[in-house]
Amino acid sequence: MKKVTFSLWCVLFLFTPVAAQHYQVPVSEEHEQMLTGKYQPTWESLENHQTPEWFRNAKFGIWAHWGPQCVEGSGDWMARSLYMEGSREYKYHVEHYGHPSEFGFKDVLPLFKAERWNPDKLVERYKRCGAQYFFVLGNHHDNYDLWDSKYQPWNSKNIGPEKDILDLWAKAAKKHGLPLGISFHADHAWTWYEPSQRYDLKGPKAGVWYDGNLTKADGKGKWWDGYDPQQLYQQQHPMSQGSWDNGRIHSQWGWGAGACPPSREFVTNFYDRTLDAINRYNPDLVYFDVTVLPFYPISDCGLRIATHLYNKNPRAVVFGKILDERQRRALTWDVERGAPNEIIPEPWQTCNCIGGWHYNTDIYERNGYKSAATVVRQLVDIVSKNGNLLLSVPLRADGTYDEKEAKVLDELEAWMKVNGESIFGTRPWKTFGEGPVAEKDIKINAQGFNDGQFAAMDSRDIRFNQTAKHLYVTAMGWPEDGQLTIRSLAKGGRLFGKRITSVWLLGYGKVKAQQTSDGLVVKLPAPTNGIAPVLRITK
């Protein structure tokens, strides 16, 4: 027996107007209660929370975006894609593990062992690379909790590593003095897992349902006896409109455009799990991979979670994507794999990755990682515009990074050791930069997704930032002829306001410089690093 693809109830739900302060799927607080205090779950109240100065000073964080989707090395969203007939992930899964009607993602979970994972050494390594805060994955769209979850039996303590991953990460972050961030993504499991309701359209298994339709009763005598697959897959609901179109989910990410609405039970379960993790591990930062907040605007879930965290921890940061002007006053705007091309008044963050979000052996084999030079140039560009960079360095399923990632970390550490003073604790200058890329009209694409347009930065592109005493000038590469001309610092220019008599190259010393009507002309030595020169000018 199968459900219809999109019920009349879903249609009526989606076209019912949302009244002010009324939500179609309000959470229940039967199990977890929102902490009351200074803030209330309204935009009017939350916009009084300011992004804290510690975060503005930090500038750079590293993210362990790591979980059971790393097992097959097929990259991000593999737990969805393995149910897409003919996809690369489907083909790999069928060849190496079995057909998704017989061996689905639930069966991948016990293979996630984390057998070589050493959180203490990893966090220590990340701090040496300049990380000022550290992020971990609490759960992904795969709906598996990486802690000893009270409200999700499909978790890392029960299945797989048999460890409370968040607890051990949190202890390592505390030991090394790094603020802890946790990202929660499981609110979209409802629609994200819909391909698991499908079946093959051709071949020997044509018409055989995938395992997303299984129930607890089907587990008798199996390894998962006693577990209910529906607590993982959450597929006892009609498919969204156009669900067999693999790309349709992107237009439904904000719970519109025909997305099947979530049940109150599902929304409340996400709320309970998130508050459980916040109360146990006391994060300073919480990231949601959503439009605005979880289940917004159809539920108060996300507003209540943000309110709970702000009342519990006044120095906390909550991230949201695709925010309007008011929402950016209440939350910290996150831009995925991209950046604006202007200074943003409110502090913001880019989340990016040197490869795929989950470990991908194909990226490793084709040498597809971002170089340390690319990471540094993106960091400098982002900081010049009042932003932070959160960088993911993918871990393999065993909890280690590979030797190519190690090289990126080594080179990043070397640059940061010499030039970190030009990053941490700085603020934007009067202009963020100059050069061909700085002068382009680069648009944000949905959540971000424009970082490719910044790839062309070279020595002609220059970025500025400052402290109370110094102006820092970074060229996005070393000029071949050793001469750098900074137009924004031309003689008689209005931006700097006084004559420049001394220029210092970090990691080297004083360099020759002359202010002309064309700009500040600096004579650089042979490259002292393989990435970017940083000049320090006393204000």
C-alpha positions as CSV (number, residue, x, y, z in Angstrom):
1,M,0.0,0.0,0.0
2,K,1.3,3.5,-0.9
3,K,0.3,7.0,-0.2
4,V,-0.8,9.5,-2.8
5,T,1.9,11.9,-4.0
6,F,0.3,15.1,-2.7
7,S,-2.8,15.2,-0.6
8,L,-5.7,17.7,-0.5
9,W,-4.7,18.4,3.1
10,C,-1.3,19.5,1.9
11,V,-2.8,21.9,-0.6
12,L,-5.2,23.4,1.9
13,F,-2.4,23.8,4.4
14,L,-0.1,25.6,1.9
15,F,-2.7,28.0,0.8
16,T,-4.0,29.0,4.3
17,P,-2.7,32.5,5.1
18,V,-0.3,32.9,8.0
19,A,-1.8,35.4,10.4
20,A,0.5,37.7,12.4
21,Q,1.9,35.9,15.5
22,H,0.0,32.7,14.5
23,Y,1.8,29.7,13.2
24,Q,0.3,26.7,11.3
25,V,2.6,24.3,13.1
26,P,3.4,25.6,16.6
27,V,5.8,23.5,18.6
28,S,4.7,21.7,21.8
29,E,6.7,22.4,25.0
30,E,5.6,19.2,26.7
31,H,9.2,17.9,26.9
32,E,11.6,20.9,26.5
33,Q,10.7,24.4,27.6
34,M,12.1,27.5,26.1
35,L,14.1,29.5,28.6
36,T,12.3,32.8,29.4
37,G,14.2,36.0,30.1
38,K,15.2,39.2,28.3
39,Y,14.2,37.9,24.9
40,Q,10.8,36.8,23.5
41,P,10.2,34.7,20.4
42,T,9.4,37.7,18.2
43,W,11.5,39.6,15.7
44,E,10.7,42.8,17.7
45,S,12.4,41.3,20.7
46,L,15.3,39.3,19.0
47,E,16.5,42.3,17.0
48,N,17.7,43.8,20.3
49,H,20.4,41.1,20.5
50,Q,23.6,42.3,19.0
51,T,26.3,40.1,17.4
52,P,28.9,40.0,20.2
53,E,32.3,41.6,19.9
54,W,34.1,38.4,20.5
55,F,32.7,37.0,17.2
56,R,33.6,40.1,15.3
57,N,37.2,39.8,16.5
58,A,37.4,36.1,15.8
59,K,37.2,36.3,12.0
60,F,38.0,32.6,11.4
61,G,36.6,29.3,12.5
62,I,37.0,25.7,11.4
63,W,34.1,23.2,11.0
64,A,34.2,19.5,11.4
65,H,31.2,18.8,9.0
66,W,31.5,15.1,9.7
67,G,29.1,12.2,10.1
68,P,27.9,8.9,8.6
69,Q,27.5,10.3,5.1
70,C,31.3,10.1,4.9
71,V,31.3,6.3,5.0
72,E,31.0,5.7,1.2
73,G,33.1,8.7,0.3
74,S,30.4,9.8,-2.2
75,G,30.2,13.4,-0.9
76,D,27.4,15.6,0.4
77,W,23.8,14.6,0.3
78,M,24.7,11.0,-0.5
79,A,22.0,9.7,1.9
80,R,19.5,11.3,-0.5
81,S,21.2,10.6,-3.7
82,L,21.6,6.9,-3.1
83,Y,17.9,6.8,-3.7
84,M,18.1,8.5,-7.0
85,E,18.1,5.8,-9.7
86,G,21.0,6.2,-12.1
87,S,22.9,8.8,-10.0
88,R,26.6,8.4,-9.3
89,E,25.9,7.8,-5.7
90,Y,23.2,5.3,-6.5
91,K,25.5,3.3,-8.8
92,Y,28.3,3.3,-6.3
93,H,26.0,2.2,-3.4
94,V,24.4,-0.6,-5.4
95,E,27.8,-1.9,-6.5
96,H,29.5,-1.8,-3.1
97,Y,26.7,-2.2,-0.6
98,G,23.5,-3.3,-2.2
99,H,20.2,-2.1,-3.6
100,P,18.4,0.6,-1.6
101,S,15.4,-1.7,-1.2
102,E,17.6,-4.0,0.8
103,F,20.5,-1.9,2.1
104,G,19.5,1.7,2.6
105,F,21.1,4.6,4.6
106,K,19.9,3.1,7.9
107,D,22.3,0.2,7.1
108,V,25.2,2.6,6.4
109,L,25.0,3.9,10.0
110,P,26.6,0.9,11.7
111,L,29.6,1.3,9.3
112,F,30.4,4.8,10.7
113,K,33.0,3.8,13.3
114,A,35.2,6.9,13.9
115,E,37.9,4.4,14.8
116,R,40.8,6.8,14.3
117,W,39.1,9.9,15.5
118,N,41.1,12.0,18.1
119,P,39.1,15.2,18.8
120,D,41.8,16.6,21.1
121,K,44.5,16.5,18.5
122,L,42.2,17.7,15.7
123,V,41.0,20.8,17.7
124,E,44.6,21.6,18.7
125,R,45.6,21.4,15.0
126,Y,42.8,23.7,14.0
127,K,43.7,26.2,16.6
128,R,47.3,26.3,15.3
129,C,45.9,27.1,11.9
130,G,44.3,30.2,13.3
131,A,40.8,29.0,14.2
132,Q,39.2,31.3,16.8
133,Y,36.1,29.1,17.1
134,F,35.2,25.5,16.3
135,F,32.1,24.1,14.8
136,V,30.8,20.5,14.8
137,L,27.8,18.8,13.1
138,G,25.0,18.0,15.5
139,N,22.9,16.4,12.8
140,H,22.6,16.6,9.1
141,H,19.6,16.2,6.7
142,D,20.1,12.5,7.3
143,N,18.4,13.0,10.7
144,Y,21.1,11.0,12.7
145,D,22.1,12.7,15.9
146,L,25.8,12.8,16.7
147,W,25.2,12.7,20.5
148,D,23.5,10.6,23.1
149,S,20.2,12.0,22.0
150,K,17.1,11.9,24.3
151,Y,14.7,12.2,21.4
152,Q,16.3,10.4,18.5
153,P,17.3,6.7,19.0
154,W,19.2,6.8,15.7
155,N,22.2,8.4,17.2
156,S,26.0,8.0,17.6
157,K,25.8,6.5,21.1
158,N,23.4,3.7,20.0
159,I,24.5,3.0,16.4
160,G,28.0,3.3,14.8
161,P,30.8,4.8,16.9
162,E,28.9,4.1,20.2
163,K,30.2,7.4,21.4
164,D,28.7,10.7,22.4
165,I,30.5,12.6,19.6
166,L,29.3,16.1,20.6
167,D,30.4,15.6,24.2
168,L,34.0,14.7,23.2
169,W,34.2,17.5,20.6
170,A,32.9,20.0,23.3
171,K,35.5,18.8,25.8
172,A,38.2,19.3,23.3
173,A,37.0,22.8,22.3
174,K,36.9,23.8,26.0
175,K,40.4,22.4,26.7
176,H,41.8,24.5,23.8
177,G,39.8,27.6,24.7
178,L,37.8,27.8,21.5
179,P,34.1,28.8,21.5
180,L,31.9,25.9,20.4
181,G,29.5,26.0,17.5
182,I,26.9,23.3,16.6
183,S,25.1,23.0,13.3
184,F,21.6,21.5,13.1
185,H,20.2,20.4,9.7
186,A,17.7,17.7,10.4
187,D,14.7,19.9,10.1
188,H,14.7,19.2,6.3
189,A,14.7,15.4,6.6
190,W,11.0,15.5,6.0
191,T,11.3,16.5,2.4
192,W,15.0,15.6,1.9
193,Y,14.5,11.9,2.3
194,E,11.5,11.7,0.0
195,P,13.4,9.8,-2.7
196,S,13.6,6.9,-0.2
197,Q,9.9,6.5,-0.9
198,R,10.6,5.7,-4.5
199,Y,11.4,2.6,-6.5
200,D,13.5,1.8,-9.6
201,L,11.7,2.6,-12.9
202,K,13.8,0.1,-14.9
203,G,16.0,-2.9,-14.4
204,P,15.7,-6.1,-12.3
205,K,14.4,-4.2,-9.3
206,A,11.8,-2.1,-11.2
207,G,8.8,-1.4,-8.9
208,V,10.5,-2.6,-5.7
209,W,10.0,0.0,-3.0
210,Y,13.1,1.5,-1.4
211,D,13.5,1.1,2.4
212,G,12.2,4.6,3.2
213,N,8.7,3.0,3.6
214,L,9.7,0.4,6.2
215,T,8.3,0.5,9.7
216,K,9.4,-0.9,13.1
217,A,7.4,-4.0,12.5
218,D,9.6,-4.8,9.4
219,G,12.7,-5.1,11.6
220,K,11.9,-8.3,13.4
221,G,15.0,-10.5,13.3
222,K,17.1,-7.8,11.6
223,W,20.0,-5.9,13.1
224,W,17.8,-2.9,13.6
225,D,15.1,-4.9,15.4
226,G,13.5,-2.5,17.9
227,Y,14.3,0.6,15.9
228,D,11.7,2.4,13.8
229,P,13.1,3.4,10.4
230,Q,10.4,6.2,10.3
231,Q,12.1,7.9,13.2
232,L,15.1,8.3,10.8
233,Y,13.5,8.7,7.4
234,Q,10.2,10.5,8.5
235,Q,8.4,9.4,5.3
236,Q,4.9,8.5,6.5
237,H,3.5,11.5,4.6
238,P,2.6,12.3,1.1
239,M,5.4,13.3,-1.3
240,S,5.8,17.0,-2.1
241,Q,4.6,18.3,-5.4
242,G,7.1,17.3,-8.1
243,S,9.1,15.2,-5.7
244,W,10.3,12.9,-8.5
245,D,12.1,15.9,-9.9
246,N,15.4,15.7,-8.0
247,G,16.0,19.4,-8.2
248,R,12.6,20.5,-7.0
249,I,13.6,20.5,-3.3
250,H,15.7,23.6,-3.8
251,S,12.6,25.7,-4.6
252,Q,10.8,24.2,-1.7
253,W,13.5,24.8,0.9
254,G,11.5,27.6,2.6
255,W,8.4,25.3,2.9
256,G,6.6,26.7,0.0
257,A,6.3,25.9,-3.7
258,G,4.4,22.7,-3.0
259,A,6.5,21.2,-0.2
260,C,4.5,18.8,1.9
261,P,4.1,20.6,5.3
262,P,5.7,18.9,8.3
263,S,3.6,17.5,11.2
264,R,3.6,19.1,14.6
265,E,5.2,15.9,15.9
266,F,8.2,16.2,13.5
267,V,8.7,19.9,14.2
268,T,8.5,19.4,18.0
269,N,10.9,16.5,17.8
270,F,13.5,18.8,16.1
271,Y,12.9,21.5,18.7
272,D,13.3,19.0,21.6
273,R,16.5,17.6,20.1
274,T,18.0,21.0,19.5
275,L,17.2,22.3,23.0
276,D,18.6,19.0,24.4
277,A,21.9,19.6,22.7
278,I,22.1,23.3,23.6
279,N,21.4,22.5,27.3
280,R,24.0,19.8,27.4
281,Y,26.9,21.2,25.5
282,N,26.4,25.0,25.9
283,P,27.4,26.2,22.5
284,D,28.3,29.8,21.8
285,L,27.2,29.5,18.2
286,V,24.3,27.7,16.5
287,Y,24.0,27.3,12.7
288,F,20.9,26.4,10.7
289,D,21.1,25.4,7.1
290,V,17.8,27.0,6.3
291,T,16.0,30.0,4.9
292,V,15.8,32.3,7.9
293,L,15.2,29.8,10.8
294,P,14.0,26.2,11.0
295,F,10.4,25.8,9.7
296,Y,10.0,29.6,9.3
297,P,7.5,31.0,8.5
298,I,5.1,28.1,9.1
299,S,6.2,27.5,12.7
300,D,7.6,29.3,15.8
301,C,10.2,26.5,16.2
302,G,13.2,28.5,15.1
303,L,12.3,31.7,16.9
304,R,11.9,29.7,20.1
305,I,15.2,28.0,19.7
306,A,17.0,31.4,19.1
307,T,15.2,32.9,22.0
308,H,16.2,30.0,24.3
309,L,19.9,30.3,23.3
310,Y,20.0,34.1,23.7
311,N,18.4,33.9,27.1
312,K,20.8,31.1,28.1
313,N,23.9,32.6,26.7
314,P,24.0,36.4,26.0
315,R,27.3,36.0,24.0
316,A,25.7,33.5,21.6
317,V,25.4,33.8,17.9
318,V,22.6,32.3,15.8
319,F,23.0,32.1,12.0
320,G,20.4,32.1,9.3
321,K,20.4,32.4,5.5
322,I,18.5,34.7,3.0
323,L,17.7,37.2,5.7
324,D,15.9,40.5,5.2
325,E,17.1,43.7,6.8
326,R,15.2,43.2,10.0
327,Q,16.1,39.6,10.4
328,R,19.8,40.5,10.0
329,R,19.4,42.6,13.2
330,A,18.1,39.6,15.1
331,L,20.4,36.9,13.6
332,T,23.8,36.8,12.0
333,W,23.6,36.4,8.2
334,D,25.4,33.3,6.8
335,V,26.4,33.2,3.1
336,E,27.1,29.7,1.8
337,R,30.1,29.4,-0.6
338,G,30.2,33.0,-1.5
339,A,30.3,36.7,-0.4
340,P,28.8,40.0,-1.1
341,N,31.0,42.5,-2.9
342,E,30.6,45.4,-0.5
343,I,31.0,46.2,3.2
344,I,28.0,45.0,5.1
345,P,27.1,47.1,8.2
346,E,26.2,44.1,10.4
347,P,28.7,41.3,11.1
348,W,28.1,38.3,8.9
349,Q,29.8,35.0,8.0
350,T,30.7,32.9,5.0
351,C,30.6,29.1,5.4
352,N,32.8,27.4,2.9
353,C,34.7,24.1,2.4
354,I,38.0,23.1,0.8
355,G,36.2,20.2,-0.9
356,G,32.6,18.8,-0.5
357,W,30.7,19.2,2.7
358,H,31.0,15.5,3.3
359,Y,34.2,13.7,2.4
360,N,34.4,12.9,-1.3
361,T,37.0,10.6,-2.6
362,D,36.5,11.8,-6.2
363,I,37.5,15.4,-5.1
364,Y,40.6,13.9,-3.4
365,E,41.6,11.8,-6.4
366,R,41.3,14.6,-8.9
367,N,43.2,17.1,-6.7
368,G,40.0,19.2,-6.3
369,Y,40.6,20.8,-2.9
370,K,40.9,24.5,-2.6
371,S,44.5,25.6,-2.1
372,A,45.6,27.4,1.1
373,A,46.2,30.4,-1.2
374,T,42.5,30.3,-2.3
375,V,41.4,30.0,1.4
376,V,43.5,32.9,2.5
377,R,42.4,35.2,-0.3
378,Q,38.8,34.4,0.4
379,L,39.4,35.0,4.1
380,V,41.0,38.4,3.5
381,D,38.3,39.4,1.1
382,I,35.6,38.5,3.5
383,V,37.2,40.2,6.5
384,S,37.6,43.4,4.5
385,K,33.8,43.4,4.2
386,N,33.0,42.9,7.9
387,G,32.6,39.1,7.7
388,N,34.0,35.9,9.2
389,L,35.0,32.7,7.4
390,L,33.9,29.3,8.7
391,L,35.9,26.7,6.8
392,S,35.1,23.0,6.6
393,V,38.0,20.6,6.2
394,P,36.3,17.2,5.5
395,L,37.1,14.2,7.6
396,R,37.0,10.7,6.4
397,A,34.6,8.3,8.2
398,D,37.4,7.1,10.5
399,G,37.8,10.6,11.8
400,T,41.0,11.7,10.0
401,Y,41.9,14.1,7.2
402,D,44.0,13.0,4.3
403,E,47.6,14.0,3.3
404,K,46.4,16.6,0.7
405,E,44.2,18.3,3.3
406,A,47.2,18.2,5.7
407,K,49.2,20.2,3.2
408,V,46.5,22.8,3.0
409,L,46.4,23.1,6.8
410,D,50.3,23.3,7.0
411,E,50.4,26.1,4.5
412,L,47.5,27.9,6.1
413,E,49.2,27.7,9.5
414,A,52.4,29.1,8.1
415,W,50.7,32.1,6.6
416,M,48.6,32.8,9.7
417,K,51.6,32.6,12.0
418,V,53.1,35.6,10.3
419,N,50.1,37.5,9.0
420,G,47.4,36.7,11.5
421,E,47.6,40.2,13.1
422,S,46.1,41.6,9.9
423,I,43.0,39.4,10.4
424,F,42.1,39.0,14.0
425,G,40.5,41.9,15.8
426,T,40.3,44.1,12.7
427,R,37.5,46.1,11.3
428,P,36.7,47.3,7.7
429,W,38.4,50.4,6.5
430,K,36.7,53.2,4.5
431,T,36.7,51.0,1.4
432,F,37.1,47.3,1.3
433,G,39.3,47.1,-1.7
434,E,40.3,47.9,-5.2
435,G,41.1,46.0,-8.4
436,P,39.3,44.1,-11.2
437,V,37.3,41.8,-8.9
438,A,36.5,44.5,-6.3
439,E,35.0,46.6,-9.1
440,K,32.8,43.8,-10.5
441,D,29.0,43.7,-9.9
442,I,28.9,40.3,-8.2
443,K,25.5,39.2,-7.0
444,I,24.5,36.7,-4.3
445,N,22.8,33.6,-5.7
446,A,20.1,32.4,-3.3
447,Q,22.1,31.4,-0.1
448,G,25.4,32.6,-1.7
449,F,27.0,30.3,-4.3
450,N,29.1,32.9,-6.0
451,D,32.6,32.1,-4.8
452,G,33.7,31.1,-8.2
453,Q,33.5,34.8,-9.2
454,F,36.2,35.6,-6.7
455,A,38.6,33.0,-8.0
456,A,40.3,35.4,-10.4
457,M,41.7,37.6,-7.7
458,D,45.5,38.3,-8.2
459,S,48.0,40.9,-7.3
460,R,45.9,43.6,-8.9
461,D,43.2,43.0,-6.3
462,I,44.0,44.6,-3.0
463,R,42.0,44.5,0.3
464,F,42.1,46.8,3.3
465,N,41.2,46.4,7.0
466,Q,42.3,48.2,10.1
467,T,42.9,48.4,13.8
468,A,43.0,51.6,15.9
469,K,46.7,51.9,15.1
470,H,47.3,50.3,11.8
471,L,46.0,50.0,8.3
472,Y,46.6,46.6,6.7
473,V,46.9,46.3,2.9
474,T,46.9,42.8,1.4
475,A,47.5,42.0,-2.3
476,M,45.9,38.9,-3.5
477,G,49.2,37.7,-4.9
478,W,52.8,38.8,-5.5
479,P,53.3,41.0,-8.5
480,E,55.7,39.5,-11.0
481,D,57.8,42.7,-11.3
482,G,57.9,43.1,-7.5
483,Q,56.1,46.5,-7.6
484,L,52.7,47.1,-6.1
485,T,50.7,50.3,-6.8
486,I,47.9,51.0,-4.3
487,R,45.5,53.5,-5.9
488,S,43.4,54.1,-2.8
489,L,46.5,55.5,-1.1
490,A,47.5,58.0,-3.7
491,K,49.2,61.3,-2.7
492,G,46.6,63.8,-1.8
493,G,43.9,61.2,-1.6
494,R,41.0,61.6,0.9
495,L,40.8,58.0,2.2
496,F,44.0,57.9,4.3
497,G,44.3,61.6,5.0
498,K,48.0,62.0,5.7
499,R,51.4,61.4,4.1
500,I,52.7,57.8,4.4
501,T,56.3,57.7,5.5
502,S,56.7,54.1,6.5
503,V,55.5,50.8,5.1
504,W,56.2,47.4,6.8
505,L,55.9,44.0,5.1
506,L,54.8,41.4,7.6
507,G,57.4,38.6,8.0
508,Y,60.1,40.8,6.4
509,G,60.4,44.4,7.6
510,K,60.4,47.9,6.2
511,V,60.1,48.2,2.4
512,K,60.6,51.1,0.0
513,A,57.5,53.0,-0.8
514,Q,56.6,56.3,-2.4
515,Q,53.3,58.1,-2.6
516,T,52.5,59.5,-6.1
517,S,49.5,60.9,-7.7
518,D,48.8,57.4,-9.1
519,G,49.0,55.6,-5.8
520,L,51.3,54.3,-3.1
521,V,54.1,52.5,-5.0
522,V,55.7,49.8,-3.0
523,K,58.8,47.8,-3.9
524,L,58.5,44.3,-2.6
525,P,61.3,41.8,-2.1
526,A,61.2,38.2,-3.4
527,P,58.1,36.5,-2.1
528,T,58.4,35.6,1.5
529,N,55.4,33.2,1.3
530,G,53.5,31.5,-1.5
531,I,50.2,33.2,-0.9
532,A,49.9,36.9,-0.4
533,P,51.9,39.9,0.9
534,V,50.5,42.0,3.8
535,L,51.6,45.5,4.4
536,R,51.2,47.4,7.7
537,I,50.9,51.1,7.7
538,T,50.8,53.1,10.9
539,K,47.8,55.5,11.0
